[in-house]
Amino acid sequence: MEWYPLKNAVNVSHMLLEPYVPMARVLVDMTCGNGHDTAFLAERMARDASLYAFDIQDSAIAATRQRLRDKQLLSDRVHLLQGSHDQLLEQVPDIVDLIVFNLGYLPSGDHALHTTGEITVKAIKIGLHKIAKNGIIMLAAYPGTDAGAAEANAVRTYLQTVPQKDYDVSMWQPLNQIHCPPQLYIVQKRG
Ligand SMILES: C[S@@+](CC[C@H](N)C(=O)[O-])C[C@H]1O[C@@H](n2cnc3c(N)ncnc32)[C@H](O)[C@@H]1O
């Protein structure tokens, strides 16, 4: 375990995921981008686990592959797939233990290639069907832009309707930041 600064949604998501990653058999990074989250998962997952990482952009898949190569984390149990996560998640053959979304756009890329509320909610619905008992879906959302605010609103509105008898749903957000900081949504399927 390491010290996690409790100041942003991604740090908090990693802190919450840390104890679960080594127990997971199947993990999915829905938006691999520059590969930071994929590397976080690949470094901690069990030797016999499988990790899927998706992105719609070729350049993101290439950046993630390079990051994993640099950290000696590439293996035949890490699957990097280009495409939209709603379609690719359907094709993952198994029940999934951990699903991570880091929404928004690639900071170093085309900011117009933003995740969208419609596709994200569609992918969450697929994730809710595929997630194992006690499994977790984690979403970092960025309401600081118009597109990000609309998406965060769509995610929040949908997650408020998820049945309490089947899933525990919560969120985390900073309260004293002057701008509109990222938020974290957390879903766990009840055991
Ligand atoms: C904030 S970045 C992800 C950061 C990344 N997790 C990391 O650790 O570097 C958001 C990513 O979502 C990707 N994206 C947008 N729409 C998508 C979709 N429908 N399916 C998969 N990826 C998508 C973008 O291309 C972008 O790379």
Ligand as a Chemical Component Dictionary entry (heavy atoms), coordinates in Angstrom:
data_LIG
# 
_chem_comp.id                   LIG 
_chem_comp.type                 NON-POLYMER 
_chem_comp.pdbx_formal_charge   0 
_chem_comp.three_letter_code    LIG 
# 
loop_
_chem_comp_atom.comp_id 
_chem_comp_atom.atom_id 
_chem_comp_atom.alt_atom_id 
_chem_comp_atom.type_symbol 
_chem_comp_atom.charge 
_chem_comp_atom.model_Cartn_x 
_chem_comp_atom.model_Cartn_y 
_chem_comp_atom.model_Cartn_z 
_chem_comp_atom.pdbx_ordinal 
LIG C1  C1  C 0  -9.191  10.730 -20.038 1  
LIG S1  S1  S 1  -8.688  9.722  -21.371 2  
LIG C2  C2  C 0  -8.246  8.219  -20.552 3  
LIG C3  C3  C 0  -7.001  8.298  -19.708 4  
LIG C4  C4  C 0  -6.356  6.961  -19.486 5  
LIG N1  N1  N 0  -7.195  6.079  -18.689 6  
LIG C5  C5  C 0  -4.974  7.055  -18.908 7  
LIG O1  O1  O 0  -4.713  6.465  -17.840 8  
LIG O2  O2  O -1 -4.122  7.683  -19.548 9  
LIG C6  C6  C 0  -10.234 9.268  -22.141 10 
LIG C7  C7  C 0  -10.055 8.319  -23.317 11 
LIG O3  O3  O 0  -11.345 7.836  -23.699 12 
LIG C8  C8  C 0  -11.259 7.501  -25.067 13 
LIG N2  N2  N 0  -12.611 7.281  -25.606 14 
LIG C9  C9  C 0  -13.537 8.196  -25.983 15 
LIG N3  N3  N 0  -14.671 7.583  -26.379 16 
LIG C10 C10 C 0  -14.451 6.249  -26.273 17 
LIG C11 C11 C 0  -15.241 5.089  -26.564 18 
LIG N4  N4  N 0  -16.497 5.181  -27.009 19 
LIG N5  N5  N 0  -14.678 3.869  -26.359 20 
LIG C12 C12 C 0  -13.401 3.757  -25.914 21 
LIG N6  N6  N 0  -12.607 4.821  -25.618 22 
LIG C13 C13 C 0  -13.124 6.047  -25.797 23 
LIG C14 C14 C 0  -10.506 8.671  -25.657 24 
LIG O4  O4  O 0  -9.945  8.334  -26.913 25 
LIG C15 C15 C 0  -9.456  8.939  -24.555 26 
LIG O5  O5  O 0  -8.235  8.321  -24.859 27 
# 
loop_
_chem_comp_bond.comp_id 
_chem_comp_bond.atom_id_1 
_chem_comp_bond.atom_id_2 
_chem_comp_bond.value_order 
_chem_comp_bond.pdbx_ordinal 
LIG C1  S1  SING 1  
LIG S1  C2  SING 2  
LIG S1  C6  SING 3  
LIG C2  C3  SING 4  
LIG C3  C4  SING 5  
LIG C4  N1  SING 6  
LIG C4  C5  SING 7  
LIG C5  O1  DOUB 8  
LIG C5  O2  SING 9  
LIG C6  C7  SING 10 
LIG C7  O3  SING 11 
LIG C7  C15 SING 12 
LIG O3  C8  SING 13 
LIG C8  N2  SING 14 
LIG C8  C14 SING 15 
LIG N2  C9  SING 16 
LIG N2  C13 SING 17 
LIG C9  N3  DOUB 18 
LIG N3  C10 SING 19 
LIG C10 C11 SING 20 
LIG C10 C13 DOUB 21 
LIG C11 N4  SING 22 
LIG C11 N5  DOUB 23 
LIG N5  C12 SING 24 
LIG C12 N6  DOUB 25 
LIG N6  C13 SING 26 
LIG C14 O4  SING 27 
LIG C14 C15 SING 28 
LIG C15 O5  SING 29 
# 
